[in-house]
Amino acid sequence: MGSATVEVSGVDAAQWAAELRATLVSKARPGDNVSSVELQRSPELVVAVIGLVFAGAQTAKTIWDWWHSHRPEGITVTILVSDGTQVDVSVVSEAELEIVFQRAVSRR
């Protein structure tokens, strides 16, 4: 099992994070866990955080597919993997993202 935190920041971050969370929950496999959306607010920015526990790279594909079907204007999606890897979904390929998730699973 691997774990990661997904941070959605920007305009309407809470709304987009809720939609991403619903997508992750609907595609969850046995052993996967998707936390509720938690908001972190500052005067300049809202960051919506989703915690993940995942069994494989399928979760990476779900996030990739959601991002590339929506590409919300003004939104950044950053994944913080338990091994310290940080990934901005807008600048990696699907294959790169899947490799990051697979490495996280294999390290456990």
MOPAC internal coordinates of N, CA, C and O (Angstrom, degrees):
PM7 1SCF
backbone

  N    0.0000 0     0.00 0     0.00 0    0    0    0
  C    1.4508 1     0.00 0     0.00 0    1    0    0
  C    1.5188 1   108.86 1     0.00 0    2    1    0
  O    1.2310 1   120.92 1   -37.44 1    3    2    1
  N    1.3115 1   115.84 1   142.56 1    3    2    1
  C    1.4520 1   121.86 1   174.25 1    5    3    2
  C    1.5081 1   109.09 1  -115.77 1    6    5    3
  O    1.2310 1   120.94 1   -13.93 1    7    6    5
  N    1.3086 1   115.80 1   166.07 1    7    6    5
  C    1.4666 1   118.78 1   176.10 1    9    7    6
  C    1.5165 1   109.22 1  -139.85 1   10    9    7
  O    1.2310 1   121.56 1   -27.40 1   11   10    9
  N    1.3113 1   114.61 1   152.60 1   11   10    9
  C    1.4561 1   121.30 1  -179.23 1   13   11   10
  C    1.5150 1   108.96 1  -158.65 1   14   13   11
  O    1.2310 1   121.71 1   -15.39 1   15   14   13
  N    1.3049 1   114.33 1   164.61 1   15   14   13
  C    1.4536 1   122.23 1   173.17 1   17   15   14
  C    1.5192 1   107.18 1  -119.79 1   18   17   15
  O    1.2310 1   120.47 1   -47.14 1   19   18   17
  N    1.3182 1   116.70 1   132.86 1   19   18   17
  C    1.4553 1   121.42 1   176.55 1   21   19   18
  C    1.5198 1   107.10 1  -105.45 1   22   21   19
  O    1.2310 1   120.72 1   -55.59 1   23   22   21
  N    1.3249 1   116.22 1   124.41 1   23   22   21
  C    1.4639 1   121.37 1   178.10 1   25   23   22
  C    1.5193 1   109.02 1  -110.21 1   26   25   23
  O    1.2310 1   121.03 1   -55.75 1   27   26   25
  N    1.3122 1   115.63 1   124.25 1   27   26   25
  C    1.4570 1   122.20 1   176.45 1   29   27   26
  C    1.5190 1   106.01 1  -111.45 1   30   29   27
  O    1.2310 1   120.54 1   -59.99 1   31   30   29
  N    1.3214 1   116.57 1   120.01 1   31   30   29
  C    1.4591 1   119.22 1  -177.65 1   33   31   30
  C    1.5201 1   110.31 1  -128.98 1   34   33   31
  O    1.2310 1   121.48 1   -25.39 1   35   34   33
  N    1.3269 1   114.77 1   154.61 1   35   34   33
  C    1.4525 1   120.64 1   177.96 1   37   35   34
  C    1.5139 1   111.87 1   119.98 1   38   37   35
  O    1.2310 1   121.81 1    16.00 1   39   38   37
  N    1.3249 1   114.13 1  -164.00 1   39   38   37
  C    1.4595 1   122.25 1  -177.69 1   41   39   38
  C    1.5340 1   109.49 1   -63.74 1   42   41   39
  O    1.2310 1   120.39 1   -51.30 1   43   42   41
  N    1.3159 1   116.87 1   128.70 1   43   42   41
  C    1.4715 1   122.72 1   179.49 1   45   43   42
  C    1.5317 1   112.86 1    58.49 1   46   45   43
  O    1.2310 1   120.71 1  -145.91 1   47   46   45
  N    1.3354 1   116.24 1    34.09 1   47   46   45
  C    1.4679 1   120.95 1  -178.36 1   49   47   46
  C    1.5232 1   111.91 1   -56.62 1   50   49   47
  O    1.2310 1   120.02 1   138.86 1   51   50   49
  N    1.3182 1   117.57 1   -41.14 1   51   50   49
  C    1.4652 1   120.55 1  -178.09 1   53   51   50
  C    1.5276 1   110.95 1   -62.20 1   54   53   51
  O    1.2310 1   120.39 1   137.38 1   55   54   53
  N    1.3160 1   116.87 1   -42.62 1   55   54   53
  C    1.4638 1   121.39 1   179.95 1   57   55   54
  C    1.5284 1   110.77 1   -64.57 1   58   57   55
  O    1.2310 1   120.47 1   132.78 1   59   58   57
  N    1.3263 1   116.71 1   -47.22 1   59   58   57
  C    1.4623 1   120.21 1  -179.23 1   61   59   58
  C    1.5237 1   111.29 1   -66.20 1   62   61   59
  O    1.2310 1   120.26 1   141.58 1   63   62   61
  N    1.3312 1   117.11 1   -38.42 1   63   62   61
  C    1.4671 1   120.44 1   178.45 1   65   63   62
  C    1.5262 1   110.68 1   -64.88 1   66   65   63
  O    1.2310 1   120.32 1   140.57 1   67   66   65
  N    1.3218 1   117.00 1   -39.43 1   67   66   65
  C    1.4693 1   120.19 1   178.12 1   69   67   66
  C    1.5262 1   110.26 1   -62.64 1   70   69   67
  O    1.2310 1   120.60 1   139.99 1   71   70   69
  N    1.3159 1   116.45 1   -40.01 1   71   70   69
  C    1.4621 1   120.12 1   178.22 1   73   71   70
  C    1.5313 1   111.10 1   -67.09 1   74   73   71
  O    1.2310 1   120.51 1   136.15 1   75   74   73
  N    1.3341 1   116.64 1   -43.85 1   75   74   73
  C    1.4634 1   120.30 1   177.48 1   77   75   74
  C    1.5242 1   110.36 1   -62.17 1   78   77   75
  O    1.2310 1   120.19 1   137.13 1   79   78   77
  N    1.3204 1   117.25 1   -42.87 1   79   78   77
  C    1.4654 1   121.15 1   179.02 1   81   79   78
  C    1.5296 1   110.70 1   -59.70 1   82   81   79
  O    1.2310 1   120.52 1   134.85 1   83   82   81
  N    1.3350 1   116.61 1   -45.15 1   83   82   81
  C    1.4672 1   120.45 1   179.38 1   85   83   82
  C    1.5324 1   110.60 1   -59.92 1   86   85   83
  O    1.2310 1   120.58 1   140.47 1   87   86   85
  N    1.3158 1   116.49 1   -39.53 1   87   86   85
  C    1.4628 1   120.75 1   177.52 1   89   87   86
  C    1.5236 1   110.86 1   -64.87 1   90   89   87
  O    1.2310 1   120.49 1   135.00 1   91   90   89
  N    1.3380 1   116.66 1   -45.00 1   91   90   89
  C    1.4641 1   120.78 1   179.08 1   93   91   90
  C    1.5289 1   111.49 1   -62.13 1   94   93   91
  O    1.2310 1   120.40 1   137.71 1   95   94   93
  N    1.3283 1   116.84 1   -42.29 1   95   94   93
  C    1.4695 1   121.02 1   179.50 1   97   95   94
  C    1.5293 1   110.16 1   -63.80 1   98   97   95
  O    1.2310 1   120.30 1   137.85 1   99   98   97
  N    1.3271 1   117.04 1   -42.15 1   99   98   97
  C    1.4666 1   120.12 1  -177.66 1  101   99   98
  C    1.5282 1   112.20 1   -67.44 1  102  101   99
  O    1.2310 1   120.06 1   155.68 1  103  102  101
  N    1.3176 1   117.49 1   -24.32 1  103  102  101
  C    1.4703 1   121.59 1  -178.49 1  105  103  102
  C    1.5312 1   112.70 1  -105.55 1  106  105  103
  O    1.2310 1   120.19 1  -174.90 1  107  106  105
  N    1.3317 1   117.24 1     5.10 1  107  106  105
  C    1.4702 1   120.91 1  -177.16 1  109  107  106
  C    1.5215 1   110.80 1   -62.52 1  110  109  107
  O    1.2310 1   121.58 1   -37.87 1  111  110  109
  N    1.3186 1   114.59 1   142.13 1  111  110  109
  C    1.4579 1   121.92 1   176.76 1  113  111  110
  C    1.5193 1   108.58 1  -102.08 1  114  113  111
  O    1.2310 1   120.07 1   -13.38 1  115  114  113
  N    1.3226 1   117.48 1   166.62 1  115  114  113
  C    1.4680 1   119.17 1   176.92 1  117  115  114
  C    1.5353 1   110.57 1   -54.57 1  118  117  115
  O    1.2310 1   121.04 1   -48.07 1  119  118  117
  N    1.3052 1   115.61 1   131.93 1  119  118  117
  C    1.4598 1   121.37 1  -178.41 1  121  119  118
  C    1.5138 1   114.22 1    94.08 1  122  121  119
  O    1.2310 1   120.11 1   160.59 1  123  122  121
  N    1.3370 1   117.40 1   -19.41 1  123  122  121
  C    1.4632 1   120.60 1   177.26 1  125  123  122
  C    1.5183 1   109.39 1   -74.42 1  126  125  123
  O    1.2310 1   120.56 1   -30.43 1  127  126  125
  N    1.3073 1   116.54 1   149.57 1  127  126  125
  C    1.4606 1   121.76 1   177.66 1  129  127  126
  C    1.5201 1   108.26 1  -140.85 1  130  129  127
  O    1.2310 1   120.82 1   -48.43 1  131  130  129
  N    1.3223 1   116.03 1   131.57 1  131  130  129
  C    1.4584 1   122.41 1   179.39 1  133  131  130
  C    1.5203 1   107.36 1  -122.32 1  134  133  131
  O    1.2310 1   120.39 1   -59.47 1  135  134  133
  N    1.3259 1   116.85 1   120.53 1  135  134  133
  C    1.4654 1   120.12 1  -177.83 1  137  135  134
  C    1.5237 1   110.96 1   -77.87 1  138  137  135
  O    1.2310 1   121.26 1   -10.85 1  139  138  137
  N    1.2988 1   115.20 1   169.15 1  139  138  137
  C    1.4586 1   121.02 1   171.96 1  141  139  138
  C    1.5221 1   108.89 1   -67.16 1  142  141  139
  O    1.2310 1   120.87 1   -19.26 1  143  142  141
  N    1.3164 1   115.94 1   160.74 1  143  142  141
  C    1.4640 1   120.75 1   176.91 1  145  143  142
  C    1.5186 1   108.59 1   -76.96 1  146  145  143
  O    1.2310 1   120.84 1   -49.98 1  147  146  145
  N    1.3085 1   116.01 1   130.02 1  147  146  145
  C    1.4627 1   122.29 1   176.91 1  149  147  146
  C    1.5257 1   107.72 1  -115.41 1  150  149  147
  O    1.2310 1   120.50 1   -48.81 1  151  150  149
  N    1.3211 1   116.64 1   131.19 1  151  150  149
  C    1.4644 1   120.46 1  -179.02 1  153  151  150
  C    1.5178 1   111.22 1   -97.09 1  154  153  151
  O    1.2310 1   121.24 1   -43.30 1  155  154  153
  N    1.3185 1   115.24 1   136.70 1  155  154  153
  C    1.4589 1   122.77 1   173.05 1  157  155  154
  C    1.5202 1   105.99 1  -120.57 1  158  157  155
  O    1.2310 1   120.72 1   -61.97 1  159  158  157
  N    1.3200 1   116.22 1   118.03 1  159  158  157
  C    1.4688 1   120.33 1  -175.27 1  161  159  158
  C    1.5186 1   111.26 1  -113.00 1  162  161  159
  O    1.2310 1   122.04 1   -38.23 1  163  162  161
  N    1.3206 1   113.70 1   141.77 1  163  162  161
  C    1.4563 1   121.35 1   169.06 1  165  163  162
  C    1.5268 1   105.62 1  -132.65 1  166  165  163
  O    1.2310 1   119.57 1   -11.29 1  167  166  165
  N    1.3164 1   118.43 1   168.71 1  167  166  165
  C    1.4636 1   119.08 1   179.91 1  169  167  166
  C    1.5328 1   113.26 1   -58.76 1  170  169  167
  O    1.2310 1   120.20 1   152.28 1  171  170  169
  N    1.3302 1   117.22 1   -27.72 1  171  170  169
  C    1.4612 1   120.63 1  -176.12 1  173  171  170
  C    1.5207 1   114.57 1   -97.77 1  174  173  171
  O    1.2310 1   120.10 1   157.73 1  175  174  173
  N    1.3312 1   117.42 1   -22.27 1  175  174  173
  C    1.4533 1   118.95 1  -167.20 1  177  175  174
  C    1.5268 1   111.99 1  -152.93 1  178  177  175
  O    1.2310 1   121.35 1   -32.89 1  179  178  177
  N    1.3245 1   115.02 1   147.11 1  179  178  177
  C    1.4618 1   121.53 1   170.26 1  181  179  178
  C    1.5263 1   106.93 1  -112.58 1  182  181  179
  O    1.2310 1   120.93 1   -49.68 1  183  182  181
  N    1.3268 1   115.83 1   130.32 1  183  182  181
  C    1.4596 1   121.48 1   175.86 1  185  183  182
  C    1.5231 1   107.25 1  -119.76 1  186  185  183
  O    1.2310 1   121.04 1   -55.62 1  187  186  185
  N    1.3226 1   115.61 1   124.38 1  187  186  185
  C    1.4629 1   121.41 1   176.23 1  189  187  186
  C    1.5255 1   107.32 1  -101.39 1  190  189  187
  O    1.2310 1   120.59 1   -51.91 1  191  190  189
  N    1.3262 1   116.48 1   128.09 1  191  190  189
  C    1.4609 1   122.12 1  -172.58 1  193  191  190
  C    1.5256 1   110.06 1  -115.35 1  194  193  191
  O    1.2310 1   121.19 1   -45.75 1  195  194  193
  N    1.3361 1   115.32 1   134.25 1  195  194  193
  C    1.4633 1   122.48 1   176.51 1  197  195  194
  C    1.5262 1   107.10 1  -124.23 1  198  197  195
  O    1.2310 1   120.08 1   -54.95 1  199  198  197
  N    1.3172 1   117.45 1   125.05 1  199  198  197
  C    1.4594 1   121.40 1   175.67 1  201  199  198
  C    1.5151 1   110.24 1   -89.12 1  202  201  199
  O    1.2310 1   120.60 1   -38.71 1  203  202  201
  N    1.3312 1   116.46 1   141.29 1  203  202  201
  C    1.4643 1   121.40 1  -178.85 1  205  203  202
  C    1.5172 1   111.30 1  -129.37 1  206  205  203
  O    1.2310 1   120.96 1   -38.72 1  207  206  205
  N    1.3104 1   115.78 1   141.28 1  207  206  205
  C    1.4566 1   122.80 1   163.41 1  209  207  206
  C    1.5225 1   103.86 1  -123.69 1  210  209  207
  O    1.2310 1   120.35 1   -51.60 1  211  210  209
  N    1.3346 1   116.94 1   128.40 1  211  210  209
  C    1.4567 1   119.46 1  -172.90 1  213  211  210
  C    1.5208 1   110.83 1  -138.27 1  214  213  211
  O    1.2310 1   121.51 1   -26.26 1  215  214  213
  N    1.3342 1   114.72 1   153.74 1  215  214  213
  C    1.4578 1   120.67 1  -176.82 1  217  215  214
  C    1.5221 1   112.68 1  -100.09 1  218  217  215
  O    1.2310 1   119.59 1   169.32 1  219  218  217
  N    1.3230 1   118.39 1   -10.68 1  219  218  217
  C    1.4616 1   119.70 1  -178.33 1  221  219  218
  C    1.5082 1   113.10 1  -169.06 1  222  221  219
  O    1.2310 1   121.85 1     5.85 1  223  222  221
  N    1.3282 1   114.05 1  -174.15 1  223  222  221
  C    1.4603 1   121.24 1  -175.42 1  225  223  222
  C    1.5257 1   112.82 1   -74.42 1  226  225  223
  O    1.2310 1   119.37 1   172.85 1  227  226  225
  N    1.3255 1   118.81 1    -7.15 1  227  226  225
  C    1.4672 1   120.95 1   179.14 1  229  227  226
  C    1.5275 1   111.11 1   -58.93 1  230  229  227
  O    1.2310 1   120.08 1   145.80 1  231  230  229
  N    1.3195 1   117.46 1   -34.20 1  231  230  229
  C    1.4638 1   121.02 1   178.28 1  233  231  230
  C    1.5207 1   110.28 1   -63.01 1  234  233  231
  O    1.2310 1   120.09 1   141.99 1  235  234  233
  N    1.3225 1   117.44 1   -38.01 1  235  234  233
  C    1.4705 1   121.36 1   177.16 1  237  235  234
  C    1.5210 1   109.96 1   -61.78 1  238  237  235
  O    1.2310 1   120.27 1   136.94 1  239  238  237
  N    1.3284 1   117.09 1   -43.06 1  239  238  237
  C    1.4623 1   120.79 1   179.11 1  241  239  238
  C    1.5246 1   110.97 1   -63.24 1  242  241  239
  O    1.2310 1   120.38 1   139.76 1  243  242  241
  N    1.3200 1   116.89 1   -40.24 1  243  242  241
  C    1.4661 1   120.54 1   178.66 1  245  243  242
  C    1.5247 1   110.51 1   -60.82 1  246  245  243
  O    1.2310 1   120.37 1   133.65 1  247  246  245
  N    1.3251 1   116.89 1   -46.35 1  247  246  245
  C    1.4698 1   120.72 1   178.99 1  249  247  246
  C    1.5202 1   109.79 1   -63.97 1  250  249  247
  O    1.2310 1   119.92 1   134.27 1  251  250  249
  N    1.3175 1   117.76 1   -45.73 1  251  250  249
  C    1.4659 1   122.57 1  -179.75 1  253  251  250
  C    1.5344 1   110.58 1   -58.75 1  254  253  251
  O    1.2310 1   120.66 1   130.72 1  255  254  253
  N    1.3316 1   116.34 1   -49.28 1  255  254  253
  C    1.4676 1   120.30 1  -179.49 1  257  255  254
  C    1.5191 1   111.29 1   -61.38 1  258  257  255
  O    1.2310 1   120.09 1   137.08 1  259  258  257
  N    1.3415 1   117.44 1   -42.92 1  259  258  257
  C    1.4671 1   120.56 1   179.19 1  261  259  258
  C    1.5202 1   109.72 1   -61.91 1  262  261  259
  O    1.2310 1   120.08 1   131.09 1  263  262  261
  N    1.3216 1   117.45 1   -48.91 1  263  262  261
  C    1.4667 1   121.35 1  -177.91 1  265  263  262
  C    1.5287 1   110.91 1   -59.33 1  266  265  263
  O    1.2310 1   120.31 1   132.42 1  267  266  265
  N    1.3159 1   117.01 1   -47.58 1  267  266  265
  C    1.4572 1   119.98 1  -174.38 1  269  267  266
  C    1.5244 1   113.37 1   -77.86 1  270  269  267
  O    1.2310 1   119.64 1   165.69 1  271  270  269
  N    1.3089 1   118.29 1   -14.31 1  271  270  269
  C    1.4641 1   119.25 1   173.26 1  273  271  270
  C    1.5263 1   111.32 1   -88.49 1  274  273  271
  O    1.2310 1   119.96 1   163.27 1  275  274  273
  N    1.3282 1   117.68 1   -16.73 1  275  274  273
  C    1.4624 1   121.65 1  -178.09 1  277  275  274
  C    1.5281 1   112.89 1  -112.91 1  278  277  275
  O    1.2310 1   120.52 1   129.15 1  279  278  277
  N    1.3358 1   116.61 1   -50.85 1  279  278  277
  C    1.4672 1   122.94 1  -174.17 1  281  279  278
  C    1.5230 1   111.34 1    39.49 1  282  281  279
  O    1.2310 1   120.88 1  -118.77 1  283  282  281
  N    1.3234 1   115.93 1    61.23 1  283  282  281
  C    1.4657 1   119.51 1  -176.41 1  285  283  282
  C    1.5234 1   111.85 1   -59.70 1  286  285  283
  O    1.2310 1   121.23 1   -48.39 1  287  286  285
  N    1.3106 1   115.25 1   131.61 1  287  286  285
  C    1.4654 1   122.13 1   178.16 1  289  287  286
  C    1.5232 1   109.86 1   -62.31 1  290  289  287
  O    1.2310 1   120.69 1   -48.78 1  291  290  289
  N    1.3129 1   116.29 1   131.22 1  291  290  289
  C    1.4599 1   120.50 1   176.00 1  293  291  290
  C    1.5145 1   114.84 1    78.25 1  294  293  291
  O    1.2310 1   120.01 1  -168.72 1  295  294  293
  N    1.3331 1   117.58 1    11.28 1  295  294  293
  C    1.4661 1   121.52 1  -178.55 1  297  295  294
  C    1.5269 1   109.33 1  -114.05 1  298  297  295
  O    1.2310 1   121.26 1   -40.53 1  299  298  297
  N    1.3146 1   115.20 1   139.47 1  299  298  297
  C    1.4605 1   122.00 1   173.65 1  301  299  298
  C    1.5206 1   108.23 1  -118.88 1  302  301  299
  O    1.2310 1   120.48 1   -46.32 1  303  302  301
  N    1.3257 1   116.69 1   133.68 1  303  302  301
  C    1.4599 1   121.67 1   175.66 1  305  303  302
  C    1.5289 1   107.31 1  -116.20 1  306  305  303
  O    1.2310 1   121.38 1   -62.84 1  307  306  305
  N    1.3274 1   114.96 1   117.16 1  307  306  305
  C    1.4607 1   121.94 1  -179.61 1  309  307  306
  C    1.5211 1   108.52 1  -119.59 1  310  309  307
  O    1.2310 1   120.89 1   -45.31 1  311  310  309
  N    1.3175 1   115.91 1   134.69 1  311  310  309
  C    1.4611 1   121.19 1   178.49 1  313  311  310
  C    1.5208 1   108.15 1  -110.22 1  314  313  311
  O    1.2310 1   121.17 1   -53.45 1  315  314  313
  N    1.3310 1   115.37 1   126.55 1  315  314  313
  C    1.4597 1   122.30 1   177.45 1  317  315  314
  C    1.5239 1   107.24 1  -109.72 1  318  317  315
  O    1.2310 1   120.58 1   -72.62 1  319  318  317
  N    1.3205 1   116.49 1   107.38 1  319  318  317
  C    1.4586 1   122.20 1  -176.55 1  321  319  318
  C    1.5253 1   108.99 1   -85.57 1  322  321  319
  O    1.2310 1   120.75 1   -28.63 1  323  322  321
  N    1.3137 1   116.17 1   151.37 1  323  322  321
  C    1.4664 1   121.40 1  -175.39 1  325  323  322
  C    1.5274 1   113.80 1   -58.77 1  326  325  323
  O    1.2310 1   119.70 1   157.87 1  327  326  325
  N    1.3267 1   118.18 1   -22.13 1  327  326  325
  C    1.4678 1   120.35 1   178.77 1  329  327  326
  C    1.5277 1   113.10 1   -84.40 1  330  329  327
  O    1.2310 1   120.60 1  -176.80 1  331  330  329
  N    1.3330 1   116.45 1     3.20 1  331  330  329
  C    1.4587 1   120.98 1   178.88 1  333  331  330
  C    1.5176 1   114.44 1    99.59 1  334  333  331
  O    1.2310 1   119.99 1   171.08 1  335  334  333
  N    1.3162 1   117.62 1    -8.92 1  335  334  333
  C    1.4595 1   121.39 1   178.46 1  337  335  334
  C    1.5236 1   109.54 1   -67.15 1  338  337  335
  O    1.2310 1   120.95 1   -43.58 1  339  338  337
  N    1.3310 1   115.80 1   136.42 1  339  338  337
  C    1.4623 1   121.92 1   177.99 1  341  339  338
  C    1.5234 1   107.46 1  -122.87 1  342  341  339
  O    1.2310 1   120.51 1   -51.42 1  343  342  341
  N    1.3414 1   116.64 1   128.58 1  343  342  341
  C    1.4549 1   121.54 1  -174.70 1  345  343  342
  C    1.5222 1   110.09 1  -129.18 1  346  345  343
  O    1.2310 1   120.55 1   -52.58 1  347  346  345
  N    1.3303 1   116.55 1   127.42 1  347  346  345
  C    1.4646 1   122.66 1   170.99 1  349  347  346
  C    1.5272 1   105.81 1   -91.79 1  350  349  347
  O    1.2310 1   120.16 1   -64.86 1  351  350  349
  N    1.3171 1   117.29 1   115.14 1  351  350  349
  C    1.4642 1   122.00 1  -173.32 1  353  351  350
  C    1.5293 1   112.22 1   -60.44 1  354  353  351
  O    1.2310 1   119.91 1   153.58 1  355  354  353
  N    1.3158 1   117.78 1   -26.42 1  355  354  353
  C    1.4613 1   120.07 1  -177.02 1  357  355  354
  C    1.5248 1   113.56 1   -73.90 1  358  357  355
  O    1.2310 1   119.69 1   166.59 1  359  358  357
  N    1.3290 1   118.20 1   -13.41 1  359  358  357
  C    1.4728 1   119.45 1  -174.83 1  361  359  358
  C    1.5305 1   113.82 1  -120.09 1  362  361  359
  O    1.2310 1   119.58 1  -168.09 1  363  362  361
  N    1.3276 1   118.42 1    11.91 1  363  362  361
  C    1.4669 1   120.71 1   177.42 1  365  363  362
  C    1.5253 1   109.50 1  -120.93 1  366  365  363
  O    1.2310 1   121.42 1   -23.52 1  367  366  365
  N    1.3099 1   114.89 1   156.48 1  367  366  365
  C    1.4628 1   119.67 1   175.20 1  369  367  366
  C    1.5273 1   109.21 1   -82.73 1  370  369  367
  O    1.2310 1   121.18 1   -14.27 1  371  370  369
  N    1.3120 1   115.36 1   165.73 1  371  370  369
  C    1.4631 1   119.65 1   177.08 1  373  371  370
  C    1.5259 1   110.24 1   -59.94 1  374  373  371
  O    1.2310 1   120.45 1   137.74 1  375  374  373
  N    1.3275 1   116.75 1   -42.26 1  375  374  373
  C    1.4681 1   120.90 1  -179.66 1  377  375  374
  C    1.5247 1   111.20 1   -62.13 1  378  377  375
  O    1.2310 1   120.10 1   137.21 1  379  378  377
  N    1.3293 1   117.42 1   -42.79 1  379  378  377
  C    1.4698 1   120.71 1   178.86 1  381  379  378
  C    1.5238 1   111.10 1   -62.04 1  382  381  379
  O    1.2310 1   120.74 1   137.43 1  383  382  381
  N    1.3287 1   116.19 1   -42.57 1  383  382  381
  C    1.4624 1   120.18 1  -179.83 1  385  383  382
  C    1.5299 1   110.75 1   -65.08 1  386  385  383
  O    1.2310 1   120.37 1   138.16 1  387  386  385
  N    1.3195 1   116.89 1   -41.84 1  387  386  385
  C    1.4637 1   120.31 1   178.41 1  389  387  386
  C    1.5292 1   111.29 1   -63.38 1  390  389  387
  O    1.2310 1   120.04 1   142.74 1  391  390  389
  N    1.3274 1   117.52 1   -37.26 1  391  390  389
  C    1.4711 1   121.17 1   177.70 1  393  391  390
  C    1.5219 1   110.36 1   -63.40 1  394  393  391
  O    1.2310 1   120.21 1   137.15 1  395  394  393
  N    1.3277 1   117.20 1   -42.85 1  395  394  393
  C    1.4695 1   121.10 1   178.48 1  397  395  394
  C    1.5255 1   110.12 1   -59.21 1  398  397  395
  O    1.2310 1   120.25 1   134.26 1  399  398  397
  N    1.3226 1   117.12 1   -45.74 1  399  398  397
  C    1.4685 1   120.83 1  -179.35 1  401  399  398
  C    1.5271 1   111.04 1   -67.58 1  402  401  399
  O    1.2310 1   120.04 1   139.51 1  403  402  401
  N    1.3357 1   117.53 1   -40.49 1  403  402  401
  C    1.4611 1   120.45 1  -179.88 1  405  403  402
  C    1.5248 1   110.65 1   -64.53 1  406  405  403
  O    1.2310 1   119.95 1   140.24 1  407  406  405
  N    1.3240 1   117.70 1   -39.76 1  407  406  405
  C    1.4699 1   121.10 1   176.87 1  409  407  406
  C    1.5263 1   110.96 1   -62.08 1  410  409  407
  O    1.2310 1   120.87 1   139.64 1  411  410  409
  N    1.3238 1   115.95 1   -40.36 1  411  410  409
  C    1.4725 1   119.67 1   179.81 1  413  411  410
  C    1.5245 1   110.62 1   -62.74 1  414  413  411
  O    1.2310 1   120.39 1   141.07 1  415  414  413
  N    1.3212 1   116.86 1   -38.93 1  415  414  413
  C    1.4673 1   121.05 1   179.49 1  417  415  414
  C    1.5264 1   110.32 1   -69.29 1  418  417  415
  O    1.2310 1   120.13 1   137.47 1  419  418  417
  N    1.3249 1   117.36 1   -42.53 1  419  418  417
  C    1.4656 1   120.38 1  -175.44 1  421  419  418
  C    1.5258 1   112.86 1   -72.47 1  422  421  419
  O    1.2310 1   119.46 1   160.24 1  423  422  421
  N    1.3202 1   118.64 1   -19.76 1  423  422  421
  C    1.4669 1   121.97 1   178.91 1  425  423  422
  C    1.5175 1   112.25 1   -78.18 1  426  425  423
  O    1.2310 1   119.61 1   163.45 1  427  426  425
  N    1.2862 1   118.35 1   -16.55 1  427  426  425
  C    1.4693 1   121.63 1  -176.17 1  429  427  426
  C    1.4824 1   110.90 1   -79.06 1  430  429  427
  O    1.2310 1   120.10 1   180.00 1  431  430  429

